Amino acid sequence: MKEDILDFLNRHRPGLYKVHFFANLIEGKLLEEDRERFEGELEYLASNLDEGYIQTQEEFFERWMNGRLDKKPALHKFCKGFELQLPVAEVRKLDDSRTIGKVGGLVLATDLGYSGDFGNDMVFTINALPYKRVLVYQDRECVKLRKSPFGKKKLKQTKVYGFDDGQETYPFESLNPLKSADYTWSLVNIPTEDIWHALRQKGFKW
């Protein structure tokens, strides 16, 4: 059932789209108006490349790094952070046999620069899906990145806020969905393994 709900995505070009998927399911089904809204956004973005469509994960992370290094082209004009999500459908049955659920996004990777909580520090977090762990990389004032853009960047099991001990609970979710919404990108018809490979090419290790 979950796969059927998102089957409409298969009709669209592979890529990373600046769109946030969210809708409530009614009796376990996606409303036609919500499906049409999602498809309309995807079609518009794929036809207007400057509005929020990037074809490959390599270009996506290249633009992200450009922004962090004050180069162009960047992901955003005024923000160096982003949130990359995988569209997912969640469905469950209640005791009275009713079905509830929603379409949303599972965070794959996020640079929390959009939050305003970390100044110029890079706080980069991934949900390492194969291991079901949250991994974090921190670079104060992006000193390490500026010194060696392709250098080794070790992600660790630690807290996003450095003054907290322990590790983040899996899966990591948006710190502030209202803030992240404007900086959310969604992965469409690209395997998540390709995302991890592209990050490793940028020097990230885990």
C-alpha positions as semicolon CSV with decimal commas, in nm:
position;residue;x (nm);y (nm);z (nm)
1;M;0,000;0,000;0,000
2;K;0,275;0,247;0,094
3;E;0,448;0,196;-0,240
4;D;0,121;0,246;-0,431
5;I;0,064;0,583;-0,265
6;L;0,388;0,722;-0,408
7;D;0,379;0,542;-0,744
8;F;0,305;0,872;-0,918
9;L;0,665;0,978;-0,853
10;N;0,783;0,720;-1,107
11;R;0,641;0,937;-1,385
12;H;0,884;1,220;-1,312
13;R;1,243;1,296;-1,401
14;P;1,506;1,172;-1,157
15;G;1,654;1,455;-0,958
16;L;1,644;1,670;-0,649
17;Y;1,345;1,902;-0,629
18;K;1,298;2,203;-0,403
19;V;0,964;2,082;-0,277
20;H;0,833;1,964;0,059
21;F;0,599;1,665;0,045
22;F;0,328;1,671;0,309
23;A;-0,033;1,555;0,305
24;N;-0,268;1,363;0,530
25;L;-0,402;1,034;0,398
26;I;-0,776;0,971;0,408
27;E;-0,859;0,606;0,479
28;G;-0,506;0,522;0,378
29;K;-0,528;0,698;0,041
30;L;-0,379;1,016;-0,102
31;L;-0,644;1,264;-0,210
32;E;-0,648;1,332;-0,583
33;E;-0,607;1,703;-0,521
34;D;-0,291;1,642;-0,318
35;R;-0,146;1,413;-0,586
36;E;-0,219;1,674;-0,852
37;R;-0,056;1,942;-0,636
38;F;0,260;1,735;-0,594
39;E;0,276;1,648;-0,963
40;G;0,218;2,007;-1,063
41;E;0,507;2,123;-0,846
42;L;0,741;1,858;-0,986
43;E;0,649;1,936;-1,346
44;Y;0,692;2,309;-1,293
45;L;1,033;2,275;-1,130
46;A;1,162;2,031;-1,394
47;S;1,059;2,281;-1,663
48;N;1,204;2,585;-1,484
49;L;1,550;2,475;-1,384
50;D;1,639;2,795;-1,200
51;E;1,340;2,756;-0,970
52;G;1,453;2,445;-0,782
53;Y;1,549;2,138;-0,983
54;I;1,893;1,976;-0,983
55;Q;1,943;1,667;-1,194
56;T;2,223;1,494;-1,005
57;Q;2,331;1,454;-0,646
58;E;2,687;1,550;-0,743
59;E;2,573;1,891;-0,866
60;F;2,353;1,933;-0,557
61;F;2,639;1,884;-0,312
62;E;2,874;2,090;-0,530
63;R;2,633;2,385;-0,503
64;W;2,602;2,331;-0,130
65;M;2,981;2,342;-0,090
66;N;2,997;2,649;-0,313
67;G;2,758;2,828;-0,081
68;R;2,965;2,737;0,222
69;L;3,274;2,872;0,046
70;D;3,097;3,186;-0,080
71;K;3,115;3,071;-0,439
72;K;2,853;3,041;-0,714
73;P;2,630;2,875;-0,814
74;A;2,496;2,793;-0,468
75;L;2,181;2,621;-0,346
76;H;2,034;2,940;-0,201
77;K;2,113;3,309;-0,226
78;F;2,075;3,394;0,141
79;C;2,113;3,065;0,330
80;K;2,394;2,811;0,343
81;G;2,186;2,530;0,490
82;F;1,946;2,276;0,342
83;E;1,742;1,970;0,426
84;L;1,728;1,677;0,184
85;Q;1,435;1,441;0,233
86;L;1,315;1,111;0,090
87;P;0,937;1,112;0,028
88;V;0,770;0,844;0,239
89;A;0,418;0,728;0,317
90;E;0,323;0,625;0,670
91;V;0,009;0,417;0,715
92;R;-0,130;0,244;1,023
93;K;-0,455;0,091;1,136
94;L;-0,631;0,188;1,457
95;D;-0,802;-0,053;1,693
96;D;-1,140;0,037;1,546
97;S;-1,006;-0,073;1,202
98;R;-0,981;0,283;1,071
99;T;-0,671;0,363;0,866
100;I;-0,472;0,682;0,917
101;G;-0,149;0,808;0,773
102;K;0,043;1,080;0,597
103;V;0,288;1,154;0,321
104;G;0,598;1,323;0,450
105;G;0,974;1,323;0,422
106;L;1,248;1,122;0,590
107;V;1,554;1,340;0,642
108;L;1,853;1,199;0,455
109;A;2,098;1,483;0,510
110;T;2,081;1,834;0,647
111;D;2,308;2,133;0,697
112;L;2,147;2,312;0,988
113;G;2,267;2,651;0,869
114;Y;1,904;2,738;0,794
115;S;1,815;2,727;1,164
116;G;2,010;3,037;1,268
117;D;2,132;2,855;1,580
118;F;2,491;2,793;1,474
119;G;2,616;3,115;1,316
120;N;2,877;3,036;1,050
121;D;2,950;2,691;1,192
122;M;2,875;2,391;0,974
123;V;2,659;2,138;1,157
124;F;2,588;1,861;0,907
125;T;2,375;1,560;0,995
126;I;2,269;1,243;0,816
127;N;2,036;0,957;0,891
128;A;2,265;0,668;0,798
129;L;1,979;0,443;0,683
130;P;2,168;0,114;0,649
131;Y;2,292;0,143;1,009
132;K;1,992;0,324;1,159
133;R;2,221;0,581;1,317
134;V;2,232;0,960;1,327
135;L;2,577;1,091;1,239
136;V;2,697;1,448;1,283
137;Y;2,987;1,653;1,145
138;Q;3,076;1,990;1,300
139;D;3,319;2,248;1,163
140;R;3,348;2,572;1,361
141;E;3,337;2,874;1,128
142;C;3,395;2,627;0,842
143;V;3,769;2,656;0,907
144;K;3,844;2,298;0,802
145;L;3,631;2,322;0,490
146;R;3,801;2,641;0,374
147;K;4,142;2,495;0,439
148;S;4,074;2,168;0,256
149;P;3,736;2,149;0,073
150;F;3,787;1,784;-0,022
151;G;3,962;1,682;0,298
152;K;3,841;1,408;0,531
153;K;3,524;1,496;0,722
154;K;3,447;1,236;0,987
155;L;3,083;1,203;1,089
156;K;3,030;1,088;1,448
157;Q;2,753;0,968;1,675
158;T;2,715;1,283;1,882
159;K;2,461;1,551;1,963
160;V;2,381;1,831;1,721
161;Y;2,421;2,080;2,004
162;G;2,778;2,027;2,119
163;F;2,706;2,105;2,483
164;D;2,479;1,799;2,511
165;D;2,627;1,456;2,583
166;G;2,519;1,135;2,412
167;Q;2,385;1,090;2,061
168;E;2,082;1,184;1,856
169;T;1,782;0,951;1,843
170;Y;1,726;0,777;1,509
171;P;1,568;0,889;1,285
172;F;1,674;1,251;1,307
173;E;1,389;1,489;1,225
174;S;1,369;1,858;1,140
175;L;1,467;2,075;1,435
176;N;1,214;2,331;1,321
177;P;0,985;2,225;1,031
178;L;0,864;2,582;0,980
179;K;1,219;2,708;0,931
180;S;1,335;2,414;0,722
181;A;1,036;2,416;0,484
182;D;1,182;2,690;0,265
183;Y;1,513;2,502;0,239
184;T;1,377;2,150;0,187
185;W;1,467;1,943;-0,118
186;S;1,320;1,604;-0,203
187;L;1,490;1,309;-0,369
188;V;1,292;1,164;-0,660
189;N;1,385;0,845;-0,847
190;I;1,746;0,845;-0,729
191;P;1,867;0,561;-0,503
192;T;1,972;0,669;-0,154
193;E;2,298;0,480;-0,206
194;D;2,390;0,739;-0,469
195;I;2,353;1,011;-0,205
196;W;2,598;0,839;0,028
197;H;2,843;0,785;-0,258
198;A;2,829;1,152;-0,357
199;L;2,895;1,260;0,003
200;R;3,194;1,029;0,028
201;Q;3,331;1,189;-0,288
202;K;3,320;1,519;-0,097
203;G;3,533;1,373;0,181
204;F;3,266;1,265;0,428
205;K;3,350;0,942;0,609
206;W;3,150;0,712;0,836
